[in-house]
Structures are given as C-alpha cells and as structure tokens.
C-alpha cells in the first residue's frame, strides 16, 4: 500500500494543497502555535476542513 500512495500524484497534490492552505490560514490570521493554547485547535480544524474538501473532490 505504501508504494501505491508514494507513486500516486493525487496524493501528493492533496498534500501540497493542505500545506499551502494551512500556511495561508495561519499567515492571514497571524497564528503562532507557541503563543496561545487555542492555536493547535485552529490547526486541527484547518486540517479536518481541508481533508474533508479533498475527499469531496477526489484528491484523497
């Protein structure tokens, strides 16, 4: 299974989209994980939202 995931371009596209969205959201809201306790919650919610969208459009 690991070999299939590593060679799947949609898997990599999904990771790139996730990374860009997370960095973008944190940049826009000026979020730094070391400053407030709720920032990890923001990170988790962002990841869940992006993964949901990726599943809906077939990237994951």
mmJSON file of the N, C-alpha and C atoms, coordinates in Angstrom:
{"data_MODEL":{"atom_site":{
"group_PDB":["ATOM","ATOM","ATOM","ATOM","ATOM","ATOM","ATOM","ATOM","ATOM","ATOM","ATOM","ATOM","ATOM","ATOM","ATOM","ATOM","ATOM","ATOM","ATOM","ATOM","ATOM","ATOM","ATOM","ATOM","ATOM","ATOM","ATOM","ATOM","ATOM","ATOM","ATOM","ATOM","ATOM","ATOM","ATOM","ATOM","ATOM","ATOM","ATOM","ATOM","ATOM","ATOM","ATOM","ATOM","ATOM","ATOM","ATOM","ATOM","ATOM","ATOM","ATOM","ATOM","ATOM","ATOM","ATOM","ATOM","ATOM","ATOM","ATOM","ATOM","ATOM","ATOM","ATOM","ATOM","ATOM","ATOM","ATOM","ATOM","ATOM","ATOM","ATOM","ATOM","ATOM","ATOM","ATOM","ATOM","ATOM","ATOM","ATOM","ATOM","ATOM","ATOM","ATOM","ATOM","ATOM","ATOM","ATOM","ATOM","ATOM","ATOM","ATOM","ATOM","ATOM","ATOM","ATOM","ATOM","ATOM","ATOM","ATOM","ATOM","ATOM","ATOM","ATOM","ATOM","ATOM","ATOM","ATOM","ATOM","ATOM","ATOM","ATOM","ATOM","ATOM","ATOM","ATOM","ATOM","ATOM","ATOM","ATOM","ATOM","ATOM","ATOM","ATOM","ATOM","ATOM","ATOM","ATOM","ATOM","ATOM","ATOM","ATOM","ATOM","ATOM","ATOM","ATOM","ATOM","ATOM","ATOM","ATOM","ATOM","ATOM","ATOM","ATOM","ATOM","ATOM","ATOM","ATOM","ATOM","ATOM","ATOM","ATOM","ATOM","ATOM","ATOM","ATOM","ATOM","ATOM","ATOM","ATOM","ATOM","ATOM","ATOM","ATOM","ATOM","ATOM","ATOM","ATOM","ATOM","ATOM","ATOM","ATOM","ATOM","ATOM","ATOM","ATOM","ATOM","ATOM","ATOM","ATOM","ATOM"],
"id":[1,2,3,4,5,6,7,8,9,10,11,12,13,14,15,16,17,18,19,20,21,22,23,24,25,26,27,28,29,30,31,32,33,34,35,36,37,38,39,40,41,42,43,44,45,46,47,48,49,50,51,52,53,54,55,56,57,58,59,60,61,62,63,64,65,66,67,68,69,70,71,72,73,74,75,76,77,78,79,80,81,82,83,84,85,86,87,88,89,90,91,92,93,94,95,96,97,98,99,100,101,102,103,104,105,106,107,108,109,110,111,112,113,114,115,116,117,118,119,120,121,122,123,124,125,126,127,128,129,130,131,132,133,134,135,136,137,138,139,140,141,142,143,144,145,146,147,148,149,150,151,152,153,154,155,156,157,158,159,160,161,162,163,164,165,166,167,168,169,170,171,172,173,174,175,176,177,178,179,180],
"type_symbol":["N","C","C","N","C","C","N","C","C","N","C","C","N","C","C","N","C","C","N","C","C","N","C","C","N","C","C","N","C","C","N","C","C","N","C","C","N","C","C","N","C","C","N","C","C","N","C","C","N","C","C","N","C","C","N","C","C","N","C","C","N","C","C","N","C","C","N","C","C","N","C","C","N","C","C","N","C","C","N","C","C","N","C","C","N","C","C","N","C","C","N","C","C","N","C","C","N","C","C","N","C","C","N","C","C","N","C","C","N","C","C","N","C","C","N","C","C","N","C","C","N","C","C","N","C","C","N","C","C","N","C","C","N","C","C","N","C","C","N","C","C","N","C","C","N","C","C","N","C","C","N","C","C","N","C","C","N","C","C","N","C","C","N","C","C","N","C","C","N","C","C","N","C","C","N","C","C","N","C","C"],
"label_atom_id":["N","CA","C","N","CA","C","N","CA","C","N","CA","C","N","CA","C","N","CA","C","N","CA","C","N","CA","C","N","CA","C","N","CA","C","N","CA","C","N","CA","C","N","CA","C","N","CA","C","N","CA","C","N","CA","C","N","CA","C","N","CA","C","N","CA","C","N","CA","C","N","CA","C","N","CA","C","N","CA","C","N","CA","C","N","CA","C","N","CA","C","N","CA","C","N","CA","C","N","CA","C","N","CA","C","N","CA","C","N","CA","C","N","CA","C","N","CA","C","N","CA","C","N","CA","C","N","CA","C","N","CA","C","N","CA","C","N","CA","C","N","CA","C","N","CA","C","N","CA","C","N","CA","C","N","CA","C","N","CA","C","N","CA","C","N","CA","C","N","CA","C","N","CA","C","N","CA","C","N","CA","C","N","CA","C","N","CA","C","N","CA","C","N","CA","C","N","CA","C","N","CA","C","N","CA","C","N","CA","C"],
"label_alt_id":[null,null,null,null,null,null,null,null,null,null,null,null,null,null,null,null,null,null,null,null,null,null,null,null,null,null,null,null,null,null,null,null,null,null,null,null,null,null,null,null,null,null,null,null,null,null,null,null,null,null,null,null,null,null,null,null,null,null,null,null,null,null,null,null,null,null,null,null,null,null,null,null,null,null,null,null,null,null,null,null,null,null,null,null,null,null,null,null,null,null,null,null,null,null,null,null,null,null,null,null,null,null,null,null,null,null,null,null,null,null,null,null,null,null,null,null,null,null,null,null,null,null,null,null,null,null,null,null,null,null,null,null,null,null,null,null,null,null,null,null,null,null,null,null,null,null,null,null,null,null,null,null,null,null,null,null,null,null,null,null,null,null,null,null,null,null,null,null,null,null,null,null,null,null,null,null,null,null,null,null],
"label_comp_id":["UNK","UNK","UNK","UNK","UNK","UNK","UNK","UNK","UNK","UNK","UNK","UNK","UNK","UNK","UNK","UNK","UNK","UNK","UNK","UNK","UNK","UNK","UNK","UNK","UNK","UNK","UNK","UNK","UNK","UNK","UNK","UNK","UNK","UNK","UNK","UNK","UNK","UNK","UNK","UNK","UNK","UNK","UNK","UNK","UNK","UNK","UNK","UNK","UNK","UNK","UNK","UNK","UNK","UNK","UNK","UNK","UNK","UNK","UNK","UNK","UNK","UNK","UNK","UNK","UNK","UNK","UNK","UNK","UNK","UNK","UNK","UNK","UNK","UNK","UNK","UNK","UNK","UNK","UNK","UNK","UNK","UNK","UNK","UNK","UNK","UNK","UNK","UNK","UNK","UNK","UNK","UNK","UNK","UNK","UNK","UNK","UNK","UNK","UNK","UNK","UNK","UNK","UNK","UNK","UNK","UNK","UNK","UNK","UNK","UNK","UNK","UNK","UNK","UNK","UNK","UNK","UNK","UNK","UNK","UNK","UNK","UNK","UNK","UNK","UNK","UNK","UNK","UNK","UNK","UNK","UNK","UNK","UNK","UNK","UNK","UNK","UNK","UNK","UNK","UNK","UNK","UNK","UNK","UNK","UNK","UNK","UNK","UNK","UNK","UNK","UNK","UNK","UNK","UNK","UNK","UNK","UNK","UNK","UNK","UNK","UNK","UNK","UNK","UNK","UNK","UNK","UNK","UNK","UNK","UNK","UNK","UNK","UNK","UNK","UNK","UNK","UNK","UNK","UNK","UNK"],
"label_asym_id":["A","A","A","A","A","A","A","A","A","A","A","A","A","A","A","A","A","A","A","A","A","A","A","A","A","A","A","A","A","A","A","A","A","A","A","A","A","A","A","A","A","A","A","A","A","A","A","A","A","A","A","A","A","A","A","A","A","A","A","A","A","A","A","A","A","A","A","A","A","A","A","A","A","A","A","A","A","A","A","A","A","A","A","A","A","A","A","A","A","A","A","A","A","A","A","A","A","A","A","A","A","A","A","A","A","A","A","A","A","A","A","A","A","A","A","A","A","A","A","A","A","A","A","A","A","A","A","A","A","A","A","A","A","A","A","A","A","A","A","A","A","A","A","A","A","A","A","A","A","A","A","A","A","A","A","A","A","A","A","A","A","A","A","A","A","A","A","A","A","A","A","A","A","A","A","A","A","A","A","A"],
"label_entity_id":["1","1","1","1","1","1","1","1","1","1","1","1","1","1","1","1","1","1","1","1","1","1","1","1","1","1","1","1","1","1","1","1","1","1","1","1","1","1","1","1","1","1","1","1","1","1","1","1","1","1","1","1","1","1","1","1","1","1","1","1","1","1","1","1","1","1","1","1","1","1","1","1","1","1","1","1","1","1","1","1","1","1","1","1","1","1","1","1","1","1","1","1","1","1","1","1","1","1","1","1","1","1","1","1","1","1","1","1","1","1","1","1","1","1","1","1","1","1","1","1","1","1","1","1","1","1","1","1","1","1","1","1","1","1","1","1","1","1","1","1","1","1","1","1","1","1","1","1","1","1","1","1","1","1","1","1","1","1","1","1","1","1","1","1","1","1","1","1","1","1","1","1","1","1","1","1","1","1","1","1"],
"label_seq_id":[1,1,1,2,2,2,3,3,3,4,4,4,5,5,5,6,6,6,7,7,7,8,8,8,9,9,9,10,10,10,11,11,11,12,12,12,13,13,13,14,14,14,15,15,15,16,16,16,17,17,17,18,18,18,19,19,19,20,20,20,21,21,21,22,22,22,23,23,23,24,24,24,25,25,25,26,26,26,27,27,27,28,28,28,29,29,29,30,30,30,31,31,31,32,32,32,33,33,33,34,34,34,35,35,35,36,36,36,37,37,37,38,38,38,39,39,39,40,40,40,41,41,41,42,42,42,43,43,43,44,44,44,45,45,45,46,46,46,47,47,47,48,48,48,49,49,49,50,50,50,51,51,51,52,52,52,53,53,53,54,54,54,55,55,55,56,56,56,57,57,57,58,58,58,59,59,59,60,60,60],
"pdbx_PDB_ins_code":[null,null,null,null,null,null,null,null,null,null,null,null,null,null,null,null,null,null,null,null,null,null,null,null,null,null,null,null,null,null,null,null,null,null,null,null,null,null,null,null,null,null,null,null,null,null,null,null,null,null,null,null,null,null,null,null,null,null,null,null,null,null,null,null,null,null,null,null,null,null,null,null,null,null,null,null,null,null,null,null,null,null,null,null,null,null,null,null,null,null,null,null,null,null,null,null,null,null,null,null,null,null,null,null,null,null,null,null,null,null,null,null,null,null,null,null,null,null,null,null,null,null,null,null,null,null,null,null,null,null,null,null,null,null,null,null,null,null,null,null,null,null,null,null,null,null,null,null,null,null,null,null,null,null,null,null,null,null,null,null,null,null,null,null,null,null,null,null,null,null,null,null,null,null,null,null,null,null,null,null],
"Cartn_x":[0.813,0.0,0.856,1.934,2.8,3.376,3.738,4.279,3.236,2.004,0.935,0.712,0.689,0.482,1.628,2.862,4.022,4.061,3.481,3.506,2.235,1.284,0.012,0.109,0.025,0.155,-0.967,-2.166,-3.251,-2.972,-2.315,-1.931,-0.984,0.013,0.98,0.325,-0.573,-1.301,-2.124,-2.756,-3.514,-2.637,-1.442,-0.523,-0.086,0.184,0.596,-0.522,-1.742,-2.892,-3.059,-2.961,-3.093,-2.044,-0.811,0.278,0.07,-0.28,-0.491,-1.662,-2.748,-3.914,-3.58,-2.919,-2.578,-1.647,-0.612,0.298,-0.453,-1.318,-2.092,-3.016,-3.75,-4.668,-3.881,-2.789,-2.009,-1.387,-0.996,-0.426,-1.491,-2.651,-3.731,-4.179,-4.315,-4.789,-3.657,-2.417,-1.234,-1.193,-1.325,-1.352,0.048,0.468,1.748,1.472,1.854,1.495,2.052,3.101,3.711,3.113,2.109,1.616,0.332,-0.613,-1.888,-2.286,-3.032,-3.407,-4.374,-5.186,-6.203,-5.658,-4.43,-3.866,-3.743,-3.37,-3.414,-4.817,-5.851,-7.223,-7.493,-7.006,-7.151,-6.464,-5.27,-4.541,-5.341,-5.843,-6.613,-7.861,-8.589,-9.807,-9.488,-8.384,-7.981,-7.669,-6.936,-6.589,-7.843,-8.776,-10.013,-10.811,-10.931,-11.685,-11.054,-9.737,-9.049,-9.177,-9.035,-9.182,-10.593,-11.59,-12.974,-13.16,-12.656,-12.769,-12.017,-10.818,-10.048,-10.792,-11.449,-12.232,-13.409,-14.047,-15.202,-14.805,-13.623,-13.209,-12.352,-12.091,-11.395,-9.889,-9.305,-7.847,-7.262,-8.116,-7.587,-8.436],
"Cartn_y":[-1.197,0.0,1.259,1.281,2.453,2.842,1.846,2.13,2.805,2.366,2.943,4.407,4.71,6.089,6.975,6.486,7.305,7.609,6.769,6.977,7.633,7.921,8.495,10.027,10.62,12.083,12.841,12.261,12.945,13.028,12.016,12.046,13.213,13.376,14.464,15.819,15.916,17.164,17.526,16.545,16.77,17.288,16.723,17.19,18.622,18.944,20.305,21.29,20.939,21.804,21.988,20.911,21.005,21.942,21.774,22.589,24.062,24.359,25.751,26.374,25.641,26.174,26.424,25.486,25.649,26.849,26.962,28.103,29.4,29.386,30.58,31.009,30.062,30.388,30.944,30.317,30.784,32.15,32.404,33.703,34.798,34.546,35.538,35.894,34.891,35.138,35.387,35.467,35.724,34.766,33.479,32.445,31.864,31.757,31.134,30.114,28.881,27.797,27.991,28.775,28.905,30.046,30.766,31.932,31.69,30.935,30.742,29.273,28.834,27.426,27.006,27.947,27.549,27.429,27.815,27.715,26.273,25.32,23.927,23.501,24.057,23.744,24.308,25.525,26.12,25.246,24.771,23.888,22.615,21.982,20.752,20.984,22.06,22.351,22.639,23.316,23.594,22.296,21.408,20.128,19.309,19.26,18.498,19.079,20.397,21.06,20.781,20.926,20.694,19.231,18.308,16.887,16.57,17.177,16.976,17.422,18.602,19.122,18.204,17.753,16.866,15.559,15.022,13.803,14.057,15.204,15.545,15.685,16.239,16.438,15.289,14.268,13.083,13.166,14.033,14.121,13.229,12.518,11.687,10.451],
"Cartn_z":[0.0,0.0,0.0,0.774,0.853,-0.496,-1.288,-2.614,-3.496,-3.414,-4.214,-3.837,-2.552,-2.099,-2.556,-2.442,-2.813,-4.305,-5.116,-6.568,-7.091,-6.209,-6.616,-6.67,-7.869,-7.974,-7.264,-7.181,-6.475,-4.979,-4.437,-3.026,-2.767,-3.63,-3.468,-3.689,-4.651,-4.884,-3.648,-3.051,-1.831,-0.702,-0.546,0.492,0.222,-1.025,-1.371,-1.066,-1.441,-1.169,0.341,1.095,2.555,3.145,2.729,3.251,2.931,1.691,1.28,2.046,2.19,2.902,4.374,5.016,6.433,6.623,5.795,5.9,5.617,4.613,4.272,5.397,5.973,7.071,8.261,8.602,9.742,9.464,8.234,7.882,7.95,7.375,7.347,8.763,9.624,10.981,11.973,11.477,12.31,13.506,13.215,14.24,14.416,15.66,16.004,17.091,16.86,17.773,19.177,19.341,20.661,21.487,20.959,21.682,22.458,21.952,22.633,22.589,23.579,23.681,22.588,22.054,21.079,19.658,19.426,18.078,17.588,18.456,17.985,17.558,18.197,17.8,16.403,16.131,14.799,13.764,14.078,13.168,12.9,13.947,13.793,12.944,13.221,12.468,10.995,10.734,9.357,8.623,9.272,8.654,8.361,9.314,9.122,7.959,7.899,6.828,5.464,5.365,4.091,3.679,4.618,4.29,3.821,4.445,4.02,2.568,2.242,0.876,-0.093,0.282,-0.599,-0.855,0.154,-0.044,-0.99,-0.844,-1.695,-3.17,-3.439,-4.837,-5.367,-4.53,-5.0,-4.993,-4.149,-4.073,-2.991,-2.257,-1.188,-1.043],
"occupancy":[1.0,1.0,1.0,1.0,1.0,1.0,1.0,1.0,1.0,1.0,1.0,1.0,1.0,1.0,1.0,1.0,1.0,1.0,1.0,1.0,1.0,1.0,1.0,1.0,1.0,1.0,1.0,1.0,1.0,1.0,1.0,1.0,1.0,1.0,1.0,1.0,1.0,1.0,1.0,1.0,1.0,1.0,1.0,1.0,1.0,1.0,1.0,1.0,1.0,1.0,1.0,1.0,1.0,1.0,1.0,1.0,1.0,1.0,1.0,1.0,1.0,1.0,1.0,1.0,1.0,1.0,1.0,1.0,1.0,1.0,1.0,1.0,1.0,1.0,1.0,1.0,1.0,1.0,1.0,1.0,1.0,1.0,1.0,1.0,1.0,1.0,1.0,1.0,1.0,1.0,1.0,1.0,1.0,1.0,1.0,1.0,1.0,1.0,1.0,1.0,1.0,1.0,1.0,1.0,1.0,1.0,1.0,1.0,1.0,1.0,1.0,1.0,1.0,1.0,1.0,1.0,1.0,1.0,1.0,1.0,1.0,1.0,1.0,1.0,1.0,1.0,1.0,1.0,1.0,1.0,1.0,1.0,1.0,1.0,1.0,1.0,1.0,1.0,1.0,1.0,1.0,1.0,1.0,1.0,1.0,1.0,1.0,1.0,1.0,1.0,1.0,1.0,1.0,1.0,1.0,1.0,1.0,1.0,1.0,1.0,1.0,1.0,1.0,1.0,1.0,1.0,1.0,1.0,1.0,1.0,1.0,1.0,1.0,1.0,1.0,1.0,1.0,1.0,1.0,1.0],
"B_iso_or_equiv":[0.0,0.0,0.0,0.0,0.0,0.0,0.0,0.0,0.0,0.0,0.0,0.0,0.0,0.0,0.0,0.0,0.0,0.0,0.0,0.0,0.0,0.0,0.0,0.0,0.0,0.0,0.0,0.0,0.0,0.0,0.0,0.0,0.0,0.0,0.0,0.0,0.0,0.0,0.0,0.0,0.0,0.0,0.0,0.0,0.0,0.0,0.0,0.0,0.0,0.0,0.0,0.0,0.0,0.0,0.0,0.0,0.0,0.0,0.0,0.0,0.0,0.0,0.0,0.0,0.0,0.0,0.0,0.0,0.0,0.0,0.0,0.0,0.0,0.0,0.0,0.0,0.0,0.0,0.0,0.0,0.0,0.0,0.0,0.0,0.0,0.0,0.0,0.0,0.0,0.0,0.0,0.0,0.0,0.0,0.0,0.0,0.0,0.0,0.0,0.0,0.0,0.0,0.0,0.0,0.0,0.0,0.0,0.0,0.0,0.0,0.0,0.0,0.0,0.0,0.0,0.0,0.0,0.0,0.0,0.0,0.0,0.0,0.0,0.0,0.0,0.0,0.0,0.0,0.0,0.0,0.0,0.0,0.0,0.0,0.0,0.0,0.0,0.0,0.0,0.0,0.0,0.0,0.0,0.0,0.0,0.0,0.0,0.0,0.0,0.0,0.0,0.0,0.0,0.0,0.0,0.0,0.0,0.0,0.0,0.0,0.0,0.0,0.0,0.0,0.0,0.0,0.0,0.0,0.0,0.0,0.0,0.0,0.0,0.0,0.0,0.0,0.0,0.0,0.0,0.0],
"pdbx_formal_charge":[null,null,null,null,null,null,null,null,null,null,null,null,null,null,null,null,null,null,null,null,null,null,null,null,null,null,null,null,null,null,null,null,null,null,null,null,null,null,null,null,null,null,null,null,null,null,null,null,null,null,null,null,null,null,null,null,null,null,null,null,null,null,null,null,null,null,null,null,null,null,null,null,null,null,null,null,null,null,null,null,null,null,null,null,null,null,null,null,null,null,null,null,null,null,null,null,null,null,null,null,null,null,null,null,null,null,null,null,null,null,null,null,null,null,null,null,null,null,null,null,null,null,null,null,null,null,null,null,null,null,null,null,null,null,null,null,null,null,null,null,null,null,null,null,null,null,null,null,null,null,null,null,null,null,null,null,null,null,null,null,null,null,null,null,null,null,null,null,null,null,null,null,null,null,null,null,null,null,null,null],
"auth_seq_id":[1,1,1,2,2,2,3,3,3,4,4,4,5,5,5,6,6,6,7,7,7,8,8,8,9,9,9,10,10,10,11,11,11,12,12,12,13,13,13,14,14,14,15,15,15,16,16,16,17,17,17,18,18,18,19,19,19,20,20,20,21,21,21,22,22,22,23,23,23,24,24,24,25,25,25,26,26,26,27,27,27,28,28,28,29,29,29,30,30,30,31,31,31,32,32,32,33,33,33,34,34,34,35,35,35,36,36,36,37,37,37,38,38,38,39,39,39,40,40,40,41,41,41,42,42,42,43,43,43,44,44,44,45,45,45,46,46,46,47,47,47,48,48,48,49,49,49,50,50,50,51,51,51,52,52,52,53,53,53,54,54,54,55,55,55,56,56,56,57,57,57,58,58,58,59,59,59,60,60,60],
"auth_comp_id":["UNK","UNK","UNK","UNK","UNK","UNK","UNK","UNK","UNK","UNK","UNK","UNK","UNK","UNK","UNK","UNK","UNK","UNK","UNK","UNK","UNK","UNK","UNK","UNK","UNK","UNK","UNK","UNK","UNK","UNK","UNK","UNK","UNK","UNK","UNK","UNK","UNK","UNK","UNK","UNK","UNK","UNK","UNK","UNK","UNK","UNK","UNK","UNK","UNK","UNK","UNK","UNK","UNK","UNK","UNK","UNK","UNK","UNK","UNK","UNK","UNK","UNK","UNK","UNK","UNK","UNK","UNK","UNK","UNK","UNK","UNK","UNK","UNK","UNK","UNK","UNK","UNK","UNK","UNK","UNK","UNK","UNK","UNK","UNK","UNK","UNK","UNK","UNK","UNK","UNK","UNK","UNK","UNK","UNK","UNK","UNK","UNK","UNK","UNK","UNK","UNK","UNK","UNK","UNK","UNK","UNK","UNK","UNK","UNK","UNK","UNK","UNK","UNK","UNK","UNK","UNK","UNK","UNK","UNK","UNK","UNK","UNK","UNK","UNK","UNK","UNK","UNK","UNK","UNK","UNK","UNK","UNK","UNK","UNK","UNK","UNK","UNK","UNK","UNK","UNK","UNK","UNK","UNK","UNK","UNK","UNK","UNK","UNK","UNK","UNK","UNK","UNK","UNK","UNK","UNK","UNK","UNK","UNK","UNK","UNK","UNK","UNK","UNK","UNK","UNK","UNK","UNK","UNK","UNK","UNK","UNK","UNK","UNK","UNK","UNK","UNK","UNK","UNK","UNK","UNK"],
"auth_asym_id":["A","A","A","A","A","A","A","A","A","A","A","A","A","A","A","A","A","A","A","A","A","A","A","A","A","A","A","A","A","A","A","A","A","A","A","A","A","A","A","A","A","A","A","A","A","A","A","A","A","A","A","A","A","A","A","A","A","A","A","A","A","A","A","A","A","A","A","A","A","A","A","A","A","A","A","A","A","A","A","A","A","A","A","A","A","A","A","A","A","A","A","A","A","A","A","A","A","A","A","A","A","A","A","A","A","A","A","A","A","A","A","A","A","A","A","A","A","A","A","A","A","A","A","A","A","A","A","A","A","A","A","A","A","A","A","A","A","A","A","A","A","A","A","A","A","A","A","A","A","A","A","A","A","A","A","A","A","A","A","A","A","A","A","A","A","A","A","A","A","A","A","A","A","A","A","A","A","A","A","A"],
"auth_atom_id":["N","CA","C","N","CA","C","N","CA","C","N","CA","C","N","CA","C","N","CA","C","N","CA","C","N","CA","C","N","CA","C","N","CA","C","N","CA","C","N","CA","C","N","CA","C","N","CA","C","N","CA","C","N","CA","C","N","CA","C","N","CA","C","N","CA","C","N","CA","C","N","CA","C","N","CA","C","N","CA","C","N","CA","C","N","CA","C","N","CA","C","N","CA","C","N","CA","C","N","CA","C","N","CA","C","N","CA","C","N","CA","C","N","CA","C","N","CA","C","N","CA","C","N","CA","C","N","CA","C","N","CA","C","N","CA","C","N","CA","C","N","CA","C","N","CA","C","N","CA","C","N","CA","C","N","CA","C","N","CA","C","N","CA","C","N","CA","C","N","CA","C","N","CA","C","N","CA","C","N","CA","C","N","CA","C","N","CA","C","N","CA","C","N","CA","C","N","CA","C","N","CA","C","N","CA","C","N","CA","C"],
"pdbx_PDB_model_num":[1,1,1,1,1,1,1,1,1,1,1,1,1,1,1,1,1,1,1,1,1,1,1,1,1,1,1,1,1,1,1,1,1,1,1,1,1,1,1,1,1,1,1,1,1,1,1,1,1,1,1,1,1,1,1,1,1,1,1,1,1,1,1,1,1,1,1,1,1,1,1,1,1,1,1,1,1,1,1,1,1,1,1,1,1,1,1,1,1,1,1,1,1,1,1,1,1,1,1,1,1,1,1,1,1,1,1,1,1,1,1,1,1,1,1,1,1,1,1,1,1,1,1,1,1,1,1,1,1,1,1,1,1,1,1,1,1,1,1,1,1,1,1,1,1,1,1,1,1,1,1,1,1,1,1,1,1,1,1,1,1,1,1,1,1,1,1,1,1,1,1,1,1,1,1,1,1,1,1,1]
}}}
